[in-house]
Amino acid sequence: MNIVARLGLAVWVKDLKAARSSLSRLGNVHYISKRLKYIYIYIDFHSAEQMIKRIERMPFVLKVEPSKRKDISLDFEHNQLDAMG
């Protein structure tokens, strides 16, 4: 089994129904917020730039935000020692 690198995108939309059907063809829809009108989708990391441009051109899309997870430090032990003094 081969694990594929993925990138998470928060896609802010005007119309959830149109977005759900269109975005489900491009990647894995993980979460849909009806109240805040965004869809969280996972796409292939290697074709991310091309896919983001394609999503931004859709008529119902307001904004696309890539995940910041790679920028966050996950070294909690080191951070805890710094906080103690």
A tleap script that builds the chain and sets N, CA, C and O, in Angstrom:
source leaprc.protein.ff14SB
mol = sequence {
  NMET ASN ILE VAL ALA ARG LEU GLY LEU ALA
  VAL TRP VAL LYS ASP LEU LYS ALA ALA ARG
  SER SER LEU SER ARG LEU GLY ASN VAL HIE
  TYR ILE SER LYS ARG LEU LYS TYR ILE TYR
  ILE TYR ILE ASP PHE HIE SER ALA GLU GLN
  MET ILE LYS ARG ILE GLU ARG MET PRO PHE
  VAL LEU LYS VAL GLU PRO SER LYS ARG LYS
  ASP ILE SER LEU ASP PHE GLU HIE ASN GLN
  LEU ASP ALA MET CGLY
}
set mol.1.N position { 0.844 -1.183 0.000 }
set mol.1.CA position { 0.000 0.000 0.000 }
set mol.1.C position { 0.887 1.243 0.000 }
set mol.1.O position { 1.830 1.343 0.785 }
set mol.2.N position { 0.582 2.167 -0.869 }
set mol.2.CA position { 1.371 3.378 -1.034 }
set mol.2.C position { 0.621 4.568 -0.440 }
set mol.2.O position { -0.524 4.832 -0.808 }
set mol.3.N position { 1.271 5.285 0.479 }
set mol.3.CA position { 0.650 6.449 1.104 }
set mol.3.C position { 0.969 7.683 0.272 }
set mol.3.O position { 2.133 7.974 -0.003 }
set mol.4.N position { -0.065 8.398 -0.122 }
set mol.4.CA position { 0.080 9.583 -0.965 }
set mol.4.C position { 0.081 10.831 -0.093 }
set mol.4.O position { -0.743 10.957 0.813 }
set mol.5.N position { 1.005 11.758 -0.361 }
set mol.5.CA position { 1.047 13.023 0.381 }
set mol.5.C position { -0.179 13.855 0.006 }
set mol.5.O position { -0.523 13.977 -1.170 }
set mol.6.N position { -0.835 14.427 1.025 }
set mol.6.CA position { -2.044 15.215 0.789 }
set mol.6.C position { -1.868 16.616 1.345 }
set mol.6.O position { -1.007 16.872 2.187 }
set mol.7.N position { -2.705 17.513 0.851 }
set mol.7.CA position { -2.752 18.883 1.345 }
set mol.7.C position { -4.202 19.214 1.650 }
set mol.7.O position { -5.088 18.945 0.839 }
set mol.8.N position { -4.446 19.794 2.815 }
set mol.8.CA position { -5.793 20.190 3.196 }
set mol.8.C position { -6.077 21.605 2.730 }
set mol.8.O position { -5.216 22.480 2.824 }
set mol.9.N position { -7.285 21.832 2.227 }
set mol.9.CA position { -7.709 23.152 1.770 }
set mol.9.C position { -9.034 23.522 2.424 }
set mol.9.O position { -9.954 22.706 2.491 }
set mol.10.N position { -9.122 24.742 2.898 }
set mol.10.CA position { -10.396 25.291 3.335 }
set mol.10.C position { -10.908 26.134 2.175 }
set mol.10.O position { -10.277 27.121 1.796 }
set mol.11.N position { -12.037 25.754 1.618 }
set mol.11.CA position { -12.608 26.440 0.457 }
set mol.11.C position { -13.878 27.149 0.908 }
set mol.11.O position { -14.874 26.502 1.233 }
set mol.12.N position { -13.843 28.472 0.928 }
set mol.12.CA position { -14.996 29.295 1.308 }
set mol.12.C position { -15.875 29.481 0.079 }
set mol.12.O position { -15.385 29.877 -0.979 }
set mol.13.N position { -17.166 29.199 0.206 }
set mol.13.CA position { -18.058 29.161 -0.957 }
set mol.13.C position { -19.323 29.994 -0.746 }
set mol.13.O position { -19.683 30.340 0.379 }
set mol.14.N position { -19.989 30.305 -1.866 }
set mol.14.CA position { -21.285 30.994 -1.840 }
set mol.14.C position { -22.430 29.987 -1.790 }
set mol.14.O position { -23.428 30.206 -1.103 }
set mol.15.N position { -22.279 28.873 -2.529 }
set mol.15.CA position { -23.345 27.880 -2.677 }
set mol.15.C position { -22.809 26.496 -2.302 }
set mol.15.O position { -21.984 25.933 -3.022 }
set mol.16.N position { -23.275 25.951 -1.182 }
set mol.16.CA position { -22.762 24.666 -0.703 }
set mol.16.C position { -23.134 23.493 -1.612 }
set mol.16.O position { -22.330 22.582 -1.810 }
set mol.17.N position { -24.332 23.513 -2.155 }
set mol.17.CA position { -24.784 22.388 -2.979 }
set mol.17.C position { -23.931 22.250 -4.240 }
set mol.17.O position { -23.503 21.147 -4.582 }
set mol.18.N position { -23.687 23.346 -4.921 }
set mol.18.CA position { -22.849 23.311 -6.126 }
set mol.18.C position { -21.411 22.950 -5.768 }
set mol.18.O position { -20.752 22.212 -6.500 }
set mol.19.N position { -20.934 23.464 -4.657 }
set mol.19.CA position { -19.554 23.216 -4.240 }
set mol.19.C position { -19.348 21.750 -3.881 }
set mol.19.O position { -18.340 21.155 -4.261 }
set mol.20.N position { -20.284 21.172 -3.161 }
set mol.20.CA position { -20.149 19.779 -2.730 }
set mol.20.C position { -19.993 18.848 -3.926 }
set mol.20.O position { -19.114 17.986 -3.934 }
set mol.21.N position { -20.835 19.018 -4.928 }
set mol.21.CA position { -20.771 18.117 -6.079 }
set mol.21.C position { -19.512 18.345 -6.917 }
set mol.21.O position { -18.913 17.384 -7.400 }
set mol.22.N position { -19.107 19.592 -7.091 }
set mol.22.CA position { -17.925 19.883 -7.906 }
set mol.22.C position { -16.623 19.517 -7.201 }
set mol.22.O position { -15.724 18.947 -7.820 }
set mol.23.N position { -16.513 19.836 -5.927 }
set mol.23.CA position { -15.267 19.590 -5.207 }
set mol.23.C position { -15.059 18.116 -4.892 }
set mol.23.O position { -13.919 17.674 -4.753 }
set mol.24.N position { -16.132 17.351 -4.776 }
set mol.24.CA position { -15.977 15.925 -4.483 }
set mol.24.C position { -15.309 15.186 -5.642 }
set mol.24.O position { -14.733 14.117 -5.441 }
set mol.25.N position { -15.381 15.742 -6.846 }
set mol.25.CA position { -14.703 15.141 -7.998 }
set mol.25.C position { -13.207 15.441 -8.006 }
set mol.25.O position { -12.436 14.730 -8.651 }
set mol.26.N position { -12.787 16.496 -7.291 }
set mol.26.CA position { -11.388 16.914 -7.318 }
set mol.26.C position { -10.553 16.342 -6.177 }
set mol.26.O position { -9.330 16.253 -6.291 }
set mol.27.N position { -11.197 15.956 -5.083 }
set mol.27.CA position { -10.471 15.435 -3.927 }
set mol.27.C position { -11.420 14.813 -2.930 }
set mol.27.O position { -12.585 14.564 -3.237 }
set mol.28.N position { -10.915 14.561 -1.724 }
set mol.28.CA position { -11.723 13.967 -0.662 }
set mol.28.C position { -12.309 15.064 0.214 }
set mol.28.O position { -11.578 15.781 0.898 }
set mol.29.N position { -13.630 15.192 0.188 }
set mol.29.CA position { -14.305 16.176 1.028 }
set mol.29.C position { -14.327 15.620 2.453 }
set mol.29.O position { -14.879 14.549 2.701 }
set mol.30.N position { -13.719 16.362 3.386 }
set mol.30.CA position { -13.601 15.897 4.765 }
set mol.30.C position { -14.689 16.500 5.660 }
set mol.30.O position { -15.234 15.810 6.521 }
set mol.31.N position { -15.004 17.778 5.462 }
set mol.31.CA position { -15.959 18.449 6.336 }
set mol.31.C position { -16.677 19.554 5.570 }
set mol.31.O position { -16.081 20.227 4.729 }
set mol.32.N position { -17.954 19.734 5.867 }
set mol.32.CA position { -18.755 20.803 5.282 }
set mol.32.C position { -19.416 21.582 6.413 }
set mol.32.O position { -20.155 21.009 7.212 }
set mol.33.N position { -19.153 22.889 6.485 }
set mol.33.CA position { -19.760 23.740 7.496 }
set mol.33.C position { -20.901 24.522 6.850 }
set mol.33.O position { -20.672 25.400 6.018 }
set mol.34.N position { -22.123 24.196 7.240 }
set mol.34.CA position { -23.276 24.892 6.674 }
set mol.34.C position { -23.389 26.313 7.211 }
set mol.34.O position { -23.784 27.230 6.490 }
set mol.35.N position { -23.041 26.488 8.480 }
set mol.35.CA position { -23.168 27.810 9.099 }
set mol.35.C position { -22.118 28.793 8.572 }
set mol.35.O position { -22.447 29.936 8.255 }
set mol.36.N position { -20.872 28.360 8.477 }
set mol.36.CA position { -19.796 29.253 8.031 }
set mol.36.C position { -19.539 29.188 6.523 }
set mol.36.O position { -18.751 29.970 5.991 }
set mol.37.N position { -20.199 28.265 5.846 }
set mol.37.CA position { -20.121 28.101 4.391 }
set mol.37.C position { -18.690 27.883 3.898 }
set mol.37.O position { -18.163 28.651 3.093 }
set mol.38.N position { -18.083 26.815 4.408 }
set mol.38.CA position { -16.796 26.396 3.863 }
set mol.38.C position { -16.762 24.878 3.791 }
set mol.38.O position { -17.501 24.182 4.488 }
set mol.39.N position { -15.887 24.388 2.930 }
set mol.39.CA position { -15.696 22.958 2.752 }
set mol.39.C position { -14.215 22.674 2.930 }
set mol.39.O position { -13.374 23.361 2.351 }
set mol.40.N position { -13.887 21.653 3.739 }
set mol.40.CA position { -12.506 21.246 3.923 }
set mol.40.C position { -12.277 20.025 3.057 }
set mol.40.O position { -12.979 19.021 3.184 }
set mol.41.N position { -11.295 20.112 2.178 }
set mol.41.CA position { -11.042 19.075 1.191 }
set mol.41.C position { -9.566 18.708 1.203 }
set mol.41.O position { -8.711 19.572 1.398 }
set mol.42.N position { -9.265 17.437 0.996 }
set mol.42.CA position { -7.887 16.973 0.845 }
set mol.42.C position { -7.620 16.701 -0.630 }
set mol.42.O position { -8.414 16.055 -1.313 }
set mol.43.N position { -6.477 17.212 -1.109 }
set mol.43.CA position { -6.073 16.996 -2.501 }
set mol.43.C position { -4.660 16.422 -2.518 }
set mol.43.O position { -3.979 16.418 -1.493 }
set mol.44.N position { -4.222 15.940 -3.669 }
set mol.44.CA position { -2.882 15.405 -3.856 }
set mol.44.C position { -1.868 16.540 -3.729 }
set mol.44.O position { -2.011 17.574 -4.382 }
set mol.45.N position { -0.845 16.354 -2.894 }
set mol.45.CA position { 0.135 17.402 -2.613 }
set mol.45.C position { 0.937 17.789 -3.864 }
set mol.45.O position { 1.276 18.958 -4.046 }
set mol.46.N position { 1.237 16.814 -4.719 }
set mol.46.CA position { 2.099 17.066 -5.873 }
set mol.46.C position { 1.426 17.908 -6.960 }
set mol.46.O position { 2.113 18.583 -7.726 }
set mol.47.N position { 0.114 17.877 -7.037 }
set mol.47.CA position { -0.602 18.687 -8.028 }
set mol.47.C position { -1.376 19.822 -7.356 }
set mol.47.O position { -2.367 20.303 -7.904 }
set mol.48.N position { -0.931 20.250 -6.178 }
set mol.48.CA position { -1.683 21.215 -5.368 }
set mol.48.C position { -1.809 22.584 -6.031 }
set mol.48.O position { -2.902 23.149 -6.064 }
set mol.49.N position { -0.711 23.127 -6.560 }
set mol.49.CA position { -0.771 24.471 -7.166 }
set mol.49.C position { -1.766 24.513 -8.317 }
set mol.49.O position { -2.584 25.428 -8.412 }
set mol.50.N position { -1.689 23.534 -9.170 }
set mol.50.CA position { -2.590 23.460 -10.328 }
set mol.50.C position { -4.045 23.307 -9.873 }
set mol.50.O position { -4.945 23.932 -10.434 }
set mol.51.N position { -4.266 22.474 -8.854 }
set mol.51.CA position { -5.619 22.226 -8.363 }
set mol.51.C position { -6.192 23.463 -7.667 }
set mol.51.O position { -7.380 23.749 -7.817 }
set mol.52.N position { -5.373 24.203 -6.910 }
set mol.52.CA position { -5.841 25.416 -6.234 }
set mol.52.C position { -6.276 26.450 -7.266 }
set mol.52.O position { -7.317 27.087 -7.099 }
set mol.53.N position { -5.499 26.625 -8.326 }
set mol.53.CA position { -5.873 27.572 -9.387 }
set mol.53.C position { -7.189 27.163 -10.034 }
set mol.53.O position { -8.027 28.007 -10.351 }
set mol.54.N position { -7.360 25.863 -10.225 }
set mol.54.CA position { -8.596 25.354 -10.832 }
set mol.54.C position { -9.798 25.615 -9.925 }
set mol.54.O position { -10.868 25.995 -10.402 }
set mol.55.N position { -9.622 25.412 -8.618 }
set mol.55.CA position { -10.711 25.634 -7.661 }
set mol.55.C position { -11.054 27.118 -7.565 }
set mol.55.O position { -12.229 27.478 -7.502 }
set mol.56.N position { -10.033 27.986 -7.553 }
set mol.56.CA position { -10.264 29.435 -7.449 }
set mol.56.C position { -11.052 29.987 -8.631 }
set mol.56.O position { -11.741 30.997 -8.486 }
set mol.57.N position { -10.969 29.352 -9.790 }
set mol.57.CA position { -11.698 29.816 -10.974 }
set mol.57.C position { -13.173 29.418 -10.972 }
set mol.57.O position { -13.938 29.893 -11.812 }
set mol.58.N position { -13.580 28.563 -10.051 }
set mol.58.CA position { -14.984 28.137 -10.007 }
set mol.58.C position { -15.862 29.309 -9.566 }
set mol.58.O position { -15.462 30.080 -8.694 }
set mol.59.N position { -17.049 29.455 -10.152 }
set mol.59.CA position { -17.879 30.647 -9.896 }
set mol.59.C position { -18.411 30.782 -8.471 }
set mol.59.O position { -18.697 31.896 -8.034 }
set mol.60.N position { -18.551 29.685 -7.739 }
set mol.60.CA position { -19.118 29.733 -6.397 }
set mol.60.C position { -18.062 29.879 -5.303 }
set mol.60.O position { -18.415 29.962 -4.127 }
set mol.61.N position { -16.774 29.913 -5.658 }
set mol.61.CA position { -15.689 29.958 -4.673 }
set mol.61.C position { -15.345 31.405 -4.331 }
set mol.61.O position { -15.152 32.234 -5.221 }
set mol.62.N position { -15.272 31.698 -3.033 }
set mol.62.CA position { -14.878 33.023 -2.556 }
set mol.62.C position { -13.381 33.088 -2.266 }
set mol.62.O position { -12.707 34.042 -2.654 }
set mol.63.N position { -12.863 32.058 -1.577 }
set mol.63.CA position { -11.458 32.072 -1.173 }
set mol.63.C position { -10.993 30.639 -0.913 }
set mol.63.O position { -11.776 29.794 -0.479 }
set mol.64.N position { -9.703 30.372 -1.186 }
set mol.64.CA position { -9.100 29.071 -0.914 }
set mol.64.C position { -7.907 29.287 0.010 }
set mol.64.O position { -7.018 30.083 -0.291 }
set mol.65.N position { -7.891 28.577 1.137 }
set mol.65.CA position { -6.793 28.680 2.097 }
set mol.65.C position { -6.138 27.321 2.276 }
set mol.65.O position { -6.790 26.388 2.745 }
set mol.66.N position { -4.857 27.183 1.913 }
set mol.66.CA position { -4.161 25.912 2.159 }
set mol.66.C position { -3.876 25.727 3.655 }
set mol.66.O position { -3.780 26.699 4.405 }
set mol.67.N position { -3.746 24.492 4.064 }
set mol.67.CA position { -3.465 24.167 5.460 }
set mol.67.C position { -2.089 24.691 5.869 }
set mol.67.O position { -1.147 24.678 5.076 }
set mol.68.N position { -1.987 25.149 7.106 }
set mol.68.CA position { -0.727 25.655 7.656 }
set mol.68.C position { -0.047 24.602 8.536 }
set mol.68.O position { 0.876 24.929 9.282 }
set mol.69.N position { -0.480 23.378 8.459 }
set mol.69.CA position { 0.011 22.331 9.353 }
set mol.69.C position { 1.511 22.121 9.244 }
set mol.69.O position { 2.163 21.882 10.261 }
set mol.70.N position { 2.080 22.201 8.053 }
set mol.70.CA position { 3.517 21.995 7.879 }
set mol.70.C position { 4.337 23.108 8.520 }
set mol.70.O position { 5.516 22.909 8.811 }
set mol.71.N position { 3.740 24.271 8.746 }
set mol.71.CA position { 4.443 25.408 9.351 }
set mol.71.C position { 4.419 25.365 10.874 }
set mol.71.O position { 5.160 26.109 11.515 }
set mol.72.N position { 3.591 24.516 11.467 }
set mol.72.CA position { 3.433 24.457 12.918 }
set mol.72.C position { 4.435 23.468 13.507 }
set mol.72.O position { 4.578 22.349 13.015 }
set mol.73.N position { 5.119 23.886 14.551 }
set mol.73.CA position { 6.054 23.008 15.244 }
set mol.73.C position { 5.282 22.000 16.092 }
set mol.73.O position { 4.398 22.377 16.862 }
set mol.74.N position { 5.618 20.722 15.949 }
set mol.74.CA position { 4.954 19.678 16.721 }
set mol.74.C position { 5.869 19.140 17.816 }
set mol.74.O position { 5.623 18.060 18.354 }
set mol.75.N position { 6.919 19.882 18.148 }
set mol.75.CA position { 7.850 19.506 19.200 }
set mol.75.C position { 7.350 20.077 20.522 }
set mol.75.O position { 7.826 21.117 20.978 }
set mol.76.N position { 6.380 19.383 21.139 }
set mol.76.CA position { 5.725 19.897 22.327 }
set mol.76.C position { 6.602 19.821 23.569 }
set mol.76.O position { 6.481 20.659 24.462 }
set mol.77.N position { 7.470 18.842 23.637 }
set mol.77.CA position { 8.344 18.706 24.794 }
set mol.77.C position { 9.288 19.896 24.899 }
set mol.77.O position { 9.498 20.431 25.988 }
set mol.78.N position { 9.847 20.305 23.790 }
set mol.78.CA position { 10.770 21.445 23.766 }
set mol.78.C position { 10.034 22.738 24.122 }
set mol.78.O position { 10.567 23.568 24.858 }
set mol.79.N position { 8.833 22.914 23.614 }
set mol.79.CA position { 8.040 24.104 23.909 }
set mol.79.C position { 7.638 24.164 25.385 }
set mol.79.O position { 7.568 25.250 25.961 }
set mol.80.N position { 7.377 23.027 25.992 }
set mol.80.CA position { 6.978 22.972 27.388 }
set mol.80.C position { 8.146 23.399 28.300 }
set mol.80.O position { 7.933 24.093 29.294 }
set mol.81.N position { 9.365 22.985 27.963 }
set mol.81.CA position { 10.527 23.367 28.769 }
set mol.81.C position { 10.795 24.858 28.670 }
set mol.81.O position { 11.200 25.473 29.657 }
set mol.82.N position { 10.578 25.456 27.500 }
set mol.82.CA position { 10.755 26.900 27.335 }
set mol.82.C position { 9.741 27.686 28.165 }
set mol.82.O position { 10.071 28.744 28.701 }
set mol.83.N position { 8.530 27.188 28.276 }
set mol.83.CA position { 7.472 27.883 29.000 }
set mol.83.C position { 7.709 27.851 30.510 }
set mol.83.O position { 7.290 28.758 31.229 }
set mol.84.N position { 8.379 26.807 30.982 }
set mol.84.CA position { 8.628 26.695 32.423 }
set mol.84.C position { 9.732 27.632 32.905 }
set mol.84.O position { 9.785 27.955 34.092 }
set mol.85.N position { 10.586 28.060 32.039 }
set mol.85.CA position { 11.597 29.018 32.460 }
set mol.85.C position { 12.921 28.534 32.172 }
set mol.85.O position { 13.904 29.215 32.461 }
savepdb mol mol.pdb
quit
